[in-house]
Amino acid sequence: MKEVGTMNTDYPQKYALCITVCNDCALACNYYAASFLLEDDTKMMAACTSLGMDCEAICQIAVAAMARNSVHTKAVCIVVR
C-alpha cells in the first residue's frame, strides 16, 4: 500500500508509449499556439492559437486518464486519435 501523499507512478505499462506520444503532441501543440502569438496579425491567427491550445489540453487530459487508469481512458483516447 502506498503512503498518503506519494506520487503514483504505477500506471499501466500498456499506456507507456501512448503517454509519451501524447506528451510530445501536447508540447508541439503548445509550441505552435504560442508561435501564432508572435505573428504580426495575431487577431487573424486567433483561431489557430485557440485550436493549438485545445489540442494541448485534450492531449493532457488523455495522459491524465491513462496515468490514473481511468475508466474513461478509451473514450478520451478516441478523441485524441
Backbone as CSV, one residue per row, in Angstrom:
resi,resn,N_x,N_y,N_z,CA_x,CA_y,CA_z,C_x,C_y,C_z
1,MET,0.847,-1.184,0.000,0.000,0.000,0.000,0.889,1.241,0.000
2,LYS,0.508,2.220,-0.808,1.284,3.452,-0.924,1.003,4.378,0.242
3,GLU,2.025,5.147,0.590,1.851,6.171,1.622,0.967,7.284,1.073
4,VAL,0.164,7.864,1.911,-0.647,9.007,1.506,0.284,10.152,1.132
5,GLY,0.005,10.778,0.008,0.808,11.924,-0.414,1.957,11.561,-1.328
6,THR,2.173,10.267,-1.588,3.235,9.893,-2.512,2.662,9.799,-3.914
7,MET,3.498,10.065,-4.889,3.062,10.056,-6.273,2.889,8.623,-6.767
8,ASN,1.787,8.363,-7.445,1.546,7.047,-8.002,2.168,6.971,-9.394
9,THR,3.216,6.192,-9.527,3.860,6.025,-10.830,3.596,4.641,-11.403
10,ASP,2.611,3.958,-10.863,2.302,2.596,-11.296,1.246,2.547,-12.395
11,TYR,1.242,3.526,-13.307,0.264,3.473,-14.375,0.561,2.252,-15.248
12,PRO,-0.442,1.733,-15.880,-0.255,0.509,-16.666,0.795,0.689,-17.764
13,GLN,1.695,-0.270,-17.860,2.753,-0.209,-18.873,2.185,-0.227,-20.284
14,LYS,0.989,-0.736,-20.447,0.396,-0.772,-21.788,0.172,0.638,-22.336
15,TYR,0.152,1.640,-21.471,-0.048,3.020,-21.900,1.255,3.806,-22.045
16,ALA,2.378,3.213,-21.712,3.641,3.957,-21.664,3.951,4.675,-22.974
17,LEU,3.866,3.991,-24.104,4.170,4.619,-25.390,3.152,5.702,-25.716
18,CYS,1.885,5.428,-25.485,0.829,6.403,-25.782,0.979,7.654,-24.919
19,ILE,1.366,7.480,-23.670,1.590,8.631,-22.793,2.733,9.487,-23.333
20,THR,3.797,8.846,-23.773,4.923,9.584,-24.353,4.495,10.348,-25.598
21,VAL,3.754,9.688,-26.480,3.299,10.317,-27.719,2.356,11.485,-27.411
22,CYS,1.443,11.303,-26.479,0.510,12.378,-26.122,1.225,13.558,-25.466
23,ASN,2.231,13.271,-24.649,3.014,14.364,-24.065,3.765,15.130,-25.146
24,ASP,4.333,14.421,-26.116,5.021,15.077,-27.232,4.051,15.915,-28.051
25,CYS,2.858,15.382,-28.267,1.830,16.099,-29.019,1.418,17.378,-28.278
26,ALA,1.217,17.268,-26.976,0.835,18.437,-26.179,1.914,19.515,-26.251
27,LEU,3.160,19.097,-26.178,4.270,20.047,-26.278,4.267,20.742,-27.628
28,ALA,4.083,19.985,-28.697,4.051,20.577,-30.050,2.867,21.525,-30.215
29,CYS,1.703,21.116,-29.733,0.516,21.978,-29.850,0.707,23.282,-29.080
30,ASN,1.285,23.192,-27.900,1.534,24.379,-27.085,2.546,25.299,-27.767
31,TYR,3.587,24.696,-28.348,4.607,25.468,-29.066,3.977,26.242,-30.227
32,TYR,3.167,25.550,-31.033,2.549,26.216,-32.180,1.536,27.268,-31.746
33,ALA,0.779,26.995,-30.713,-0.172,28.004,-30.216,0.585,29.262,-29.791
34,ALA,1.687,29.093,-29.098,2.485,30.242,-28.659,3.121,30.951,-29.842
35,SER,3.551,30.177,-30.841,4.208,30.806,-32.000,3.234,31.673,-32.793
36,PHE,1.966,31.310,-32.797,0.975,32.136,-33.502,0.845,33.504,-32.852
37,LEU,1.121,33.594,-31.573,1.047,34.876,-30.868,2.172,35.824,-31.279
38,LEU,3.191,35.286,-31.924,4.318,36.107,-32.378,4.110,36.656,-33.787
39,GLU,3.032,36.245,-34.435,2.730,36.721,-35.788,2.360,38.202,-35.753
40,ASP,2.548,38.845,-36.889,2.219,40.275,-36.987,0.727,40.531,-36.775
41,ASP,-0.101,39.690,-37.364,-1.551,39.862,-37.250,-2.118,38.785,-36.325
42,THR,-1.959,38.996,-35.018,-2.400,37.982,-34.049,-3.920,37.787,-34.077
43,LYS,-4.645,38.824,-34.436,-6.102,38.700,-34.499,-6.497,37.681,-35.570
44,MET,-5.791,37.716,-36.692,-6.072,36.775,-37.773,-5.715,35.341,-37.349
45,MET,-4.747,35.199,-36.459,-4.277,33.883,-36.029,-5.000,33.384,-34.770
46,ALA,-5.997,34.102,-34.305,-6.687,33.749,-33.057,-7.281,32.349,-33.105
47,ALA,-7.899,31.988,-34.215,-8.498,30.652,-34.318,-7.418,29.565,-34.264
48,CYS,-6.290,29.809,-34.918,-5.181,28.840,-34.897,-4.625,28.699,-33.481
49,THR,-4.481,29.812,-32.784,-3.988,29.790,-31.410,-4.938,28.990,-30.529
50,SER,-6.217,29.232,-30.682,-7.230,28.534,-29.888,-7.210,27.030,-30.173
51,LEU,-7.089,26.649,-31.439,-7.034,25.226,-31.788,-5.793,24.554,-31.205
52,GLY,-4.675,25.260,-31.236,-3.453,24.725,-30.645,-3.605,24.496,-29.148
53,MET,-4.262,25.440,-28.482,-4.494,25.306,-27.041,-5.458,24.164,-26.745
54,ASP,-6.495,24.013,-27.588,-7.436,22.898,-27.425,-6.721,21.561,-27.601
55,CYS,-5.878,21.476,-28.612,-5.123,20.254,-28.879,-4.262,19.884,-27.671
56,GLU,-3.549,20.857,-27.129,-2.689,20.623,-25.966,-3.513,20.126,-24.782
57,ALA,-4.651,20.745,-24.532,-5.494,20.370,-23.395,-6.035,18.950,-23.543
58,ILE,-6.469,18.590,-24.747,-7.008,17.253,-24.984,-5.927,16.199,-24.778
59,CYS,-4.729,16.476,-25.275,-3.622,15.521,-25.088,-3.298,15.351,-23.607
60,GLN,-3.315,16.433,-22.849,-3.022,16.343,-21.414,-4.115,15.590,-20.660
61,ILE,-5.356,15.754,-21.081,-6.455,15.000,-20.467,-6.268,13.505,-20.728
62,ALA,-5.850,13.153,-21.937,-5.606,11.746,-22.267,-4.488,11.175,-21.400
63,VAL,-3.408,11.936,-21.243,-2.290,11.483,-20.404,-2.768,11.262,-18.969
64,ALA,-3.522,12.207,-18.459,-4.015,12.083,-17.081,-4.913,10.859,-16.930
65,ALA,-5.781,10.610,-17.896,-6.674,9.451,-17.829,-5.877,8.149,-17.848
66,MET,-4.869,8.088,-18.719,-4.044,6.874,-18.781,-3.239,6.684,-17.502
67,ALA,-2.699,7.763,-16.974,-1.891,7.677,-15.753,-2.705,7.168,-14.571
68,ARG,-3.985,7.499,-14.556,-4.871,7.049,-13.473,-5.542,5.720,-13.788
69,ASN,-5.320,5.230,-15.018,-6.033,4.039,-15.487,-7.535,4.263,-15.342
70,SER,-7.971,5.432,-15.752,-9.371,5.836,-15.641,-10.283,4.930,-16.462
71,VAL,-11.509,4.766,-15.998,-12.489,4.001,-16.767,-12.846,4.733,-18.064
72,HIS,-12.486,6.010,-18.167,-12.788,6.812,-19.356,-11.619,6.893,-20.337
73,THR,-10.538,6.180,-20.063,-9.346,6.259,-20.903,-9.656,5.969,-22.364
74,LYS,-10.365,4.911,-22.639,-10.658,4.537,-24.029,-11.432,5.641,-24.746
75,ALA,-12.445,6.185,-24.102,-13.260,7.239,-24.726,-12.443,8.504,-24.976
76,VAL,-11.602,8.866,-24.013,-10.760,10.064,-24.165,-9.751,9.867,-25.295
77,CYS,-9.146,8.699,-25.343,-8.114,8.446,-26.354,-8.677,8.358,-27.758
78,ILE,-9.949,8.024,-27.911,-10.584,8.044,-29.223,-10.581,9.459,-29.773
79,VAL,-10.809,10.445,-28.943,-10.805,11.850,-29.356,-9.419,12.275,-29.822
80,VAL,-8.391,11.788,-29.159,-7.012,12.191,-29.453,-6.546,11.662,-30.808
81,ARG,-7.013,10.516,-31.195,-6.570,9.932,-32.463,-6.766,10.911,-33.542
